[in-house]
Amino acid sequence: MNKTKEIWIAGFALFSLFFGAGNLILPTSLGVKAGPDWWVVVLGFVITAIAIPILAIFAHARLQGTLYDFGKKVSPLFSTIYCFLIYIIAIAIPSPRTAAVTHEIAIQPFFESSALVTSVIYFVLVFLFAVNRSKIISLIGQFLTPIIVLILLIIIAIASFTSPGTINPAVFKHPFVDGILEGYQTFDAIAGVILGAVIVISLHLRGHTTFDAKKELVTKAGIIAGAGLLLIYGGLIFSGALFSSTFAENATRIEILSGLSTLTLGHLGSTFLSVLVALACFTTAIGVITGTADYVRGICNNSNTAYTITAAVSAVIGIIVGSNDVGFIIDVAVPALMFVYPITIVLILLNVVPEKYASKLVFRGVVIITFIFSIPDFLGFIIPRENLTGIKSIIPFAEHSLGWVLPALLGFLVFNLIVFSNKKRLKNS
């Protein structure tokens, strides 16, 4: 196949694997709440929903290993525990959420079937695609993604020219921070560390066996996917802002997305949205389960049986959790995200900076600091927040659930100073 075509297919596949349930239902709701500050929200959302996930793809292009390689510089035990947590969270929350969103938007309005029936059919199909993973890039990149992008661009284009002309005031007090935190709910940083490995392995199965060839393809595919995500996210947030006056203050994320599609596409809106949701959610679920099964196969001496069993177990978990409503799944996800997301972001960044700035000491120090300072953010969603007022008042940005950011940055600088000082002393001795 032509090299350029291969890159674009991989880029489209990666975009589609990223673009799932959260990516659909979050941006329009953000735009409605942001109002005239929609562009500020875009800047924050881009950091955690695009920049960090694409940097994870770049890190995979450099490492060309598994998720285990992201944390092995901290310690083998840490990396094993981290992998276990990430894959458990992935198959227990974002993957099932795709089925729940599909049911509430694409099935429930037209059929009287239960969420359990939808979830069963959905994950049986996901399992079948997962066990035929060698074809995943062609199937997703060539056929499904163009349909998703086309429908979204139509909605954004019509919204830009048919808005009511009145934009509600912003609801957010800190739109930039709210954009960052809402980006957590996309799970895209977690998706990046999982799906990057899926792309690398899939390219290997398609005959790209050299390190440099895979690095070039993965890097360029990441750039294409990132550009596509920026266009779609920005467009949906902007569209939500333009139509903010047409939605009730307490409208849910799904009600806003459904309403926007109807306002822009008329009576055909629900049908178009149904196709969009089914495709976008389905491809993300495939990517998550494939990535999880790949990891388990890797630690089981490349056993295809282990791969199949893991995919099957992941599908069963998806059926059970996915039969719940979307709101419940999102609420359950928040504490888990506040715990694992900061560590994931730090590991991604440490794996893309030049190696001379990312020694084992730096990895260990920064990860430990991040873990410690993210504990108040995690506890804030489990116990009453007033119990944490004292400690949050002394940690910069902790009131915005970003108390780990400044300590991690300072830790990175301090531990690098220690490393370079030790190297200089040894050189002079």
Order of alpha helices (4+ residues) and beta strands (2+ residues): alpha-alpha-alpha-alpha-alpha-alpha-alpha-alpha-alpha-alpha-alpha-alpha-alpha-alpha-alpha-alpha-alpha-alpha-alpha
